[in-house]
Amino acid sequence: MNFFGHALVAHRNEATRGPTRAQFVLGAMLPDFATMLRARPPVTSLADVSAGVTFHHRTDDAFHGSSSFLEFSREASSYLSERGVSRGTARAVAHVGVELLLDSAFAHEHGANEAYLSAMACATSARVRDSIHFRTSDEDERFRHLCLTLLERGGFQDNPESEVMAQRLRRILEGRPRLAMDDHGLSVVRNWVESARSQITSGAPQLLREVEQRLQLAL
């Protein structure tokens, strides 16, 4: 699950009601931000941010084991492989691409963007910013820049163009020789986004319910 999905699930969690909910939601996104920065996970002195980090890992376990996600990924991998996309690229897009399309679907959910933007605003506050520490000062600075950039970019769109999605996936995978997308792959991925969008959008509410049920069972 991508960071926006984590924000939504954390926001919907009944245990997060209260004035520090934004900190919990931020913590639920923090491991993904570390991955984006290619940094080790940071440490934090705020209990609610730390609790959100723990919730992130539980949510990922519930999400990656959900039948809905596994089916979306299987169908995406088959579609891409059958059209000549390399195995590594097909598997990566079948995972990350499904997550990005789910983000677009989650933008429809009540309170999703509000919770996400509140958490990003929280991340830029002095108290929260000074409580989160990466391994180096450079990583701290890059994290602050990332938070400001995401906050300025605003909420997630519910229907970005297929070309935009395909290009974003290409950027995510570039620099990784076994996963990088060539021009043929880009064309196939663009077509996959167009063909898979409606199914993933319509299946997103059921996936959310399944993830939340799996979280409850795990607890």
C-alpha positions in Angstrom: 0.0 0.0 0.0 1.3 3.4 -0.9 1.6 6.3 1.6 -1.8 7.8 0.7 -3.5 4.5 1.3 -1.8 4.2 4.6 -3.0 7.7 5.5 -6.6 6.7 4.7 -6.5 3.4 6.7 -4.9 5.2 9.7 -7.5 7.9 9.5 -10.3 5.4 9.5 -8.9 3.5 12.5 -11.1 4.0 15.5 -8.1 4.2 17.8 -6.9 7.4 16.2 -9.8 9.7 17.3 -8.4 12.8 19.1 -6.2 15.8 18.7 -3.1 13.9 17.8 -4.7 11.9 15.0 -2.6 13.8 12.4 0.6 12.6 14.1 -0.6 9.0 14.0 -1.5 9.4 10.3 2.0 10.9 9.6 3.6 7.9 11.4 1.6 5.5 9.2 3.2 7.1 6.1 6.7 7.6 7.5 8.2 4.2 6.4 7.1 4.9 2.8 8.7 8.3 3.0 12.0 6.7 4.1 11.8 4.3 1.2 11.2 7.2 -1.2 14.3 8.9 0.2 16.2 5.7 0.0 17.0 6.1 3.7 16.7 4.0 6.8 13.5 4.5 8.8 13.9 7.5 11.2 13.4 7.5 15.0 10.9 9.7 16.7 10.3 10.9 20.2 6.5 11.3 19.8 4.4 8.4 20.9 1.6 8.9 18.4 4.0 9.1 15.4 5.7 5.9 16.7 2.3 4.2 17.0 1.5 5.2 13.5 4.8 3.5 12.3 3.8 0.3 14.0 0.3 0.5 12.4 2.0 1.0 9.0 3.6 -2.4 9.2 0.4 -4.1 10.4 -1.5 -2.5 7.6 1.1 -3.6 5.0 0.8 -7.2 6.2 -3.0 -7.0 6.0 -2.9 -5.4 2.5 -0.3 -7.7 0.9 -2.2 -10.7 2.1 -5.6 -9.5 0.9 -7.3 -11.5 -1.8 -8.3 -8.3 -3.6 -4.7 -7.0 -3.9 -3.3 -10.4 -4.9 -5.9 -10.7 -7.7 -5.3 -7.2 -9.0 -1.6 -7.9 -9.1 -2.0 -11.3 -10.7 -4.1 -9.9 -13.5 -1.8 -7.0 -14.0 1.3 -9.2 -14.2 -0.4 -11.5 -16.8 -1.5 -8.6 -18.9 1.9 -7.1 -19.0 3.9 -10.3 -19.5 1.6 -11.4 -22.3 2.4 -8.2 -24.2 6.1 -8.5 -24.0 7.0 -6.6 -20.9 10.1 -8.1 -19.1 9.4 -10.2 -16.1 11.0 -7.8 -13.6 9.2 -4.8 -14.9 5.9 -6.6 -15.1 6.1 -7.8 -11.5 7.1 -4.3 -10.3 4.3 -2.6 -12.1 1.8 -5.2 -11.0 2.7 -4.2 -7.4 3.4 -0.5 -7.5 1.0 0.3 -10.4 -1.9 -1.3 -8.6 -1.0 0.7 -5.5 -1.0 4.0 -7.5 -4.4 3.2 -9.1 -5.7 2.4 -5.7 -4.5 5.9 -4.5 -6.7 7.4 -7.2 -9.6 5.3 -6.1 -9.0 6.2 -2.4 -9.2 9.9 -3.3 -13.0 9.3 -3.5 -13.2 8.1 0.1 -14.6 10.6 2.6 -12.0 12.4 4.5 -9.0 10.9 2.7 -7.4 14.0 1.3 -8.2 16.0 4.4 -6.5 13.4 6.7 -3.5 13.2 4.3 -3.0 17.0 4.1 -3.5 17.5 7.8 -0.7 15.0 8.4 1.6 16.7 5.9 0.9 20.1 7.6 1.6 18.4 10.9 5.0 17.2 9.6 6.0 20.8 8.8 5.3 22.0 12.3 8.4 22.7 14.5 7.4 20.3 17.3 6.8 17.4 15.0 9.6 18.2 12.6 12.2 18.3 15.4 11.0 15.0 16.9 11.8 13.0 13.7 15.4 12.1 13.1 16.9 10.3 10.2 20.5 8.9 10.2 22.1 12.0 8.7 21.4 15.7 8.6 21.1 15.5 4.8 18.3 12.9 5.1 16.6 15.1 7.6 16.7 18.0 5.2 15.5 15.9 2.3 12.6 14.7 4.4 11.6 18.2 5.2 11.8 19.2 1.6 9.7 16.1 0.6 7.0 17.1 3.1 6.8 20.7 1.9 6.7 19.5 -1.7 3.8 17.1 -1.0 1.9 19.7 1.0 2.3 22.3 -1.8 1.2 19.7 -4.4 -2.1 19.2 -2.5 -4.5 16.3 -2.4 -4.6 13.3 -4.7 -6.6 13.4 -7.9 -9.3 10.8 -8.4 -8.7 10.3 -12.2 -5.2 11.2 -13.4 -4.5 10.6 -17.1 -3.1 7.2 -18.1 0.0 8.8 -19.6 0.7 10.6 -16.3 0.4 7.4 -14.4 2.7 5.4 -16.8 5.3 8.1 -16.7 5.2 8.2 -12.9 5.8 4.4 -12.8 8.7 4.8 -15.2 10.3 7.4 -13.0 9.8 5.2 -9.9 11.6 2.2 -11.6 14.4 4.1 -13.4 17.9 3.4 -12.1 17.0 -0.2 -11.4 18.3 -2.2 -14.4 16.1 -5.2 -13.8 13.0 -3.2 -13.3 13.5 -0.2 -15.6 10.8 0.4 -18.2 11.7 0.8 -21.9 9.6 2.6 -24.5 7.7 -0.6 -25.4 7.0 -1.2 -21.7 5.8 2.4 -21.3 3.3 1.9 -24.1 2.0 -1.4 -22.6 1.8 0.1 -19.1 -0.2 3.1 -20.4 -2.7 0.7 -22.0 -2.8 -1.4 -18.8 -3.6 1.7 -16.7 -6.5 2.5 -19.1 -7.9 -1.0 -19.0 -7.4 -1.8 -15.3 -8.5 1.6 -13.9 -12.3 0.9 -13.7 -11.9 -2.5 -12.1 -9.5 -1.4 -9.5 -11.6 1.7 -8.7 -14.7 -0.3 -8.3 -12.9 -2.9 -6.2 -11.2 -0.4 -3.9 -14.0 -0.2 -1.3 -14.0 -4.0 -0.9 -10.3 -4.1 -0.6 -10.4 -1.5 2.2 -13.0 -3.5 4.0 -10.9 -6.6 3.7 -7.7 -4.9 4.9 -9.6 -3.5 7.9 -11.0 -6.9 8.7 -7.6 -8.5 8.5 -6.2 -5.8 10.8 -8.9 -6.5 13.4 -8.2 -10.2 13.3 -4.5 -9.6 13.7 -5.2 -7.5 16.8 
